[in-house]
């Protein structure tokens, strides 16, 4: 089977009740081998799920349910993150976080954030 590059690093969806949604996803995702991994940041506004190797999915009260989404695309280098930010702004995106290290997320995390035309938070991230 050919190797496929992962292009989505992680996905966050907005929920109205973090605890209620935590219980739902903890149960619903268990048969798939995913477990609750805890918050992504010190602010504890979200709860992530996945495997010990990859916390690819999170629920958050930071985003409106049924509305704004957060999606992070995987980059191969920090330079690609920088280029993503420049290109996204040139294409009409709004800055939502300049390129740089994000040690509050994890060691070696380098990301940049923009809002797309519909207000969705789009990120490029490189894990050093």
N, C-alpha and C positions, 0 to 999 in steps of 0.2 A: 504494500500500500504506500503511495507517495506521501512524503511529509508535507503537511499543510501549515503555513505560518498563521498563527493566531493574530487577528487584526483588532479584535475588541479586547482590551485589557480587563475592563470591568464595567458593570452596569448598575446604576442606582435608580430605584423608583421611589416616588413620593407616596407616603401613606398618611392617613388621618389619625390613626391610633397605633403608635409604635408597638406597644405591648400586645395588642390584639393581633397585629400583623406578624409579630415575632412568633407568637404561638402557632399561627396558621402556617407560616413558611417552615418552621422547625418540624412540624408534622408532615407537611406536604412534600418536603424535599428529602426527608429521611430515607424513603424507599429508593431514591436515586443515589444514595451514598453521600449526600451533602449534609453537613452539620452546621449548627450555629457556631460561629467563630468569635463573636463579640463585636465591639465597636471598632471602626477604622481610625478614629481620632480621639484625642483627649476630650473633646467636647461631648462625646457620646450622643450625637444626634442621629446615629444610624447603627444598624446591626448588620454584620456581614455573614454570609453563608458560603459554603463551598467545601473544599477539602483542605487538609493541613498545608498542602502545597499551593493552593490557589483560592483566595477569597474573591471570587469573580462577581458575586451578586450581593447587593445590599438593599435594605429598605431604610428610608430616611424621612424624618419629619421636616427636613430642611426644604424639601421640594413639595409643591402642591400635588396632591393625588390627582391622577387623570390629566395632569398638565405638564409642567416642566419636567424634563428628564436630564439625567447626567449620563454621559457616555464617554469612556476613555479609550482612545485608540493606542495600541502598542507601537512604540517607536524603537528602532534599533540603536539609536545614539541620542545623546543630549543635543547634538547639532540638528537632528531631525525635529526634535521638540521645538527648538528655536525657530527653525524654518516653518514649521506648522503655524506657530503663533504669528509670524510675519505674514504668511500667505492668508491666514484666516482673517486677519485685520484688513488686509488689502482687498479681500473679497466681501467686505461689509460687516464682518463680525465685530463685536464689542469686547474690549479687553475685560477679562474676569479673573486675571491672575497672570502676571508676567512669568516667563520661563525662569525656573530656578529650582533649587533643592527644596524638598518638602519633608524635612526630618520628622515632623509631627505625624506623618502618615507611616513612614518606615525608613530605615536606613537605606541610602542609595536611591531614594525616590526623587526623580527630577521631572517636573511637569509644567505645563502651561495650560491656561484655561481661556476660553472665549465663549461668548454667547452668540448662538446662531441667530438668523433673522426672526425665528419664532421664540427666542429667549431660552432655548435649551443650552445647558452648560456642556460644552464639548471640550474635551481634554486630550492632549497627547502626553504620554508618559513613557519614560525610560527608567528601567530598574538597573542600576549599576551593580 
